[in-house]
């Protein structure tokens, strides 16, 4: 990757609320012009990171830079008013007493009145809400409010855009289409963007970079597919996708699982390890091909694109449930041989659990 | 830079708080002073009577008002009977009648030469001494008239508590096998108790601060004692010491209220639960319910207002002249000025808490709101003492250095009055601003912040328009309270500066009851405005209690 300047950088940031530590020694880089997703379970501190970046929380430990300029360290902080960030709130926080146009032009008050309106209208046109300029927020649907909030945050052309769960208040269908629109708009403006979400699918769909947080720390950061394919911790492996779990001990560089033996190069002989198997690692072939682990197909649940399949593994009849693509699946009662694609099987020492 | 800005707000709010708490502190400090000769004289003669009368008044008004207010609140919240929807708001109407106005009208109505006794005599052919008639100019008389106009405090908070507790709690009790009566005493009443006691405490504090009614009905309490000691005996220090003791009474009431609540601090008013449909009353029971609601409404509002209207009609041509308009103008301008200033200060205090949010501004608000518990006459003493000292000091200084006399800068004009009103009614404005501000999501502040809008601008562009209705309500409440306030006005006013309240009191004191009615009626009429606003909010479910109730 060529040297892209970091648009937003947090270094060594820790934060506590009272006695509760919510962020511990967090380092985070959002490359300039990229869309980075901050992903994590609820309560992991990701919204606090966003509020620290915006300056809405007072920084306690560490340093924050925007476009290589320090905006906050322990002694000094630029207040949110002059930090030039655009923040879109989870509940949109549109001003109820102002029209849509006035909402969008609210942050443009350093400009003369007429160019203020022109710019606000441009921003509204970009999200396709120009027709609603004279409406009040309560007259809009959730999706429309979301777009106005986006236009309002983007209108002053902030150095960094911060989005807090921007799609969480919308139903599934609306989510998909608005996600596309939002993505397009952000790419057009070329703004450095940090988006907070708890939905791994959404994060992998939109992010250039993914930062996974847990318990106030960054667990792993990188390209979305790297996190999915090469998780460094069981938490990352579990959070980004489905996995079948087994516990076992390393014997001669291998772990025996009900799905067969799995190589465990990184673990010491005799260690207890956890084995995580992505469903797509399971390769089902006719029983006649021999080798592999023989399994009887049990209950089948058609989920549309995918099918939930129960396999009873021999010799102990150990049940395992997997979601597999619905094509060419064996029928209930038939016997299959299971092979594993080891690139989608992850082995971690149990102490990492 | 970021750290300086909130500091400026904090300093300003701290200054406001200190300024507003000066009168109470000045008065309390006098407890530590040696008790002088005048004090000794008071202690030997009247002090015991003041203590006894004040205590009985507080107890009497508290218990009578508690029964009236609590009973009507329960009826209106839980029963269905003819006229309930009207009684529900009409029972608040007595709130518009100042205690002195109801005292005047009942004194006129029930005195020997009044219409009631006269007609009794002519109907039965009695003459003086033939019959017994309750004496209105007595402690029981004072308790009754005051309870009749103050019970709405208990009614208002009790109604909120009874309707707010939703049917869920009592339905759960019923399904657990408890009958309706057991449910009432073990669930419904205990749930409403904190609110009703809070209302009772408010009522008692109002009774303690009353001056006009007890003075007119000839009941010697602390407020009348303070006035007499100040003006008749010319002993400011002894007056301050009396004030301090009265303050202790007030603090005792507040403490008792806190203690009785224990940890049951909140009654919830949620919009989600269904309202209980209520017990259907029929026949005699319905009639009794109507009477139970009609009696306090008549005693507290209909009869005294009718009397005032009657007197006004018979005398207005000689009373309402150019000077009357001038008194009205004095009242209105003082009230409006105070309302605007109180809102301004309250907004500053509340907003500084919102953006700075430290214990400093919390404490400032707490102190600034304390004045509401302090009776008007006590505040007057607490204002006049330091202002008078300031006047003398400035005057001496000017004489010494410039050879001229500055006269009475602070006590000679309306400054002292407005300051006294501000001290007394700041809590009302604070409560209104608070309840309005609480409804504005902090996300809106933050959104404005990230959009580059600074605190002062934010206040102007975001909060003032969003709070407009709340500010209007708060301003209205302060306005009416100032219009009604008698003792502070009486003591703090410049020489010959009359307001409607002062005029009503003076004419009544000169036994010109009928002539005093037009001024009193004007005050009642203005007082009706916030009551109507309040009663409209009762119509909706899930209302908040602004103003006085919000302070609790």
Contacts between the chains, C-beta under 8 A, distances in Angstrom:
chain1	res1	chain2	res2	distance
A	51	B	446	8.0
A	54	B	446	7.6
A	54	B	450	5.3
A	55	B	449	7.7
A	55	B	450	7.8
A	56	B	446	5.1
A	56	B	449	6.7
A	56	B	450	7.3
A	58	B	2	8.0
A	77	B	2	5.4
A	78	B	2	7.5
A	79	B	1	7.2
A	79	B	2	4.5
A	79	B	5	7.7
A	79	B	449	7.5
A	80	B	446	7.3
A	80	B	449	4.2
A	80	B	450	5.1
A	81	B	449	5.6
A	81	B	450	7.9
A	81	B	452	5.1
A	81	B	453	6.3
A	81	B	454	5.2
A	82	B	452	6.6
A	83	B	450	7.5
A	84	B	452	7.4
A	85	B	450	5.7
A	86	B	450	6.6
A	86	B	451	7.9
A	87	B	446	7.2
A	87	B	447	7.0
A	87	B	450	4.2
A	89	B	443	5.0
A	89	B	446	7.3
A	89	B	447	6.2
A	91	B	441	7.5
A	91	B	443	6.1
A	93	B	441	6.5
A	93	B	443	3.7
A	93	B	444	5.3
A	93	B	446	7.1
A	93	B	447	4.2
A	94	B	447	7.9
A	95	B	444	6.1
A	95	B	447	7.5
A	95	B	448	7.7
A	95	B	462	6.6
A	95	B	466	7.9
A	96	B	466	7.1
A	97	B	465	4.7
A	97	B	466	5.4
A	106	B	448	6.8
A	106	B	451	5.4
A	106	B	453	7.0
A	106	B	461	7.5
A	107	B	450	7.9
A	107	B	451	3.0
A	107	B	452	5.4
A	107	B	453	7.1
A	109	B	452	7.4
A	109	B	453	6.9
A	109	B	457	7.7
A	110	B	452	7.3
A	152	B	447	7.7
A	152	B	451	7.1
A	153	B	450	7.6
A	153	B	451	7.9
A	156	B	451	6.6
A	156	B	452	6.5
A	162	B	450	8.0
